[in-house]
Amino acid sequence: MKLISRLLRKNTSAARIAGFVLSNFIGLAIIAGGLQFYGDVRSLWASDDSFIKTDYLVVNKKVTASNLWDGENSDFSAKEIEDIKRQPWVRDVGSFSSTDYKVWASVDQGGRGMSTMLFFESIPDEFVDVKGADWQFREGDDVVPIIISKDYLTLYNFGFASSAGLPQMSENIMSGIPLTLSLSSEDGSRTKRMQGRVVGFSNRLNTILVPESFMQWSNSVLGGKNNDVNPSRLIIDVSSPGDVAIKDYLDENNLEVAGDKSGSSASYLLKVVIGIVLGVGVVITVLSFFILLLSMSLLMEKNREKLHSLLMLGCPLKEVAAPYVGIVVAASVCACVLAIASVFVMRTYYVGALQGLGAETEGWWPGMLSAIVLTALIIIFNIVSVRRKVKSSWR
């Protein structure tokens, strides 16, 4: 075996092998580094509202003086909703539904009570990620799950509570306090008394959200006769938040997005940049693959007579191909180790800064795993090619 290896490696070009190692190292480092950086940095733009899907927009029509003067309403017609659904960047569209009755909520905390008039809205359940019993309502239940805006809690703590002499509340405390809900029709002839429980707080939805099943039931029991009204707000599940095409469509149709969507734009830009970086890395890696494949082909072509003689003497195909397979494996593993080491070094320079900004880094497995998988694929394809080339020398 050693004699065969020494015989077949005689014309090996160290420069070509070194060129493959270098180019493959660069390609793997770019791909692994790009994936690693994206995995570490994406949490900076991900909302902490884990119970609300992230790729969505809440849109409504702009209210202007001319619209009010002309008597135009801000509702979406069925034709306008269908037009939005046909846009290529739209995956799904849901409508906001609101209560058609009066809502009063009261809280009794330490002998001190507070009551206020509220409103409820709902969206289709597929847009809400709260699972299980936390976001369920069936007819006959006495407790209504609620998601409220974090801005409302902030206004209470730093606006209302300080001026009224009431204690401030954290999210956990607020979630544990039962709300007494008094629901009544417009004429007061029909009333319901229920309990409310806060199951989440949202930075993204500036509303008080209840399950759609509760909204449908309560409107049918307490609402007016005409509940088939057009929605004034829509929630849109989009394929790429921050896409320029979305902004152009909204501007053309006089629509505006609720909330600050700068995070979505930054996330979209990050994906575009990472995509370009990964594309460059893939091109370099593919070129390095062909460099190694060409090197092995030239080396085997020079040794074609030797290969033919060894195979005719009865040497197994695997043994004859083993020296070239060894070169492929050694060069590929070397490039992979260098790429993983470079990603690890690169990560030590930026991970501290990202954690200081509040990023939840994922460890360095994304970069390491991607480099290993790509290296395994390169090795497999090259081994198959080498064995085919050796087999062809038999003829």
Secondary structure, DSSP 4 states (H G I P E B T S, - for coil): -HHHHHHHTTT--HHHHHHHHHHHHHHHHHHHHHHHHHHHHGGGTS-S-TTB-SSEEEEEEPP-HHHHHHT---PPPHHHHHHHHTSTTEEEEEE-EE-SSEEEEEEEETTEEEEEEE--EE--GGGB---GGGG---TT-SEEEEEEEHHHHHHIIIIIHHHHTPPP--HHHHHHSPEEEEEE-TTSSSEEEEEEEEEEEESS--SEE--HHHHHHHHHHHS-S------SEEEEEESSTT-HHHHHHHHHTTEEESS--HHHHHHHHHHHHHHHHHHHHHHHHHHHHHHHHHHHHHHHHHTHHHHHHHHHTT--HHHHHHHHHHHHHHHHHHHHHHHHHHHHHHHHHHHHHHHHTT-----SHHHHHHHHHHHHHHHHHHHHHHHHHHHHTT-
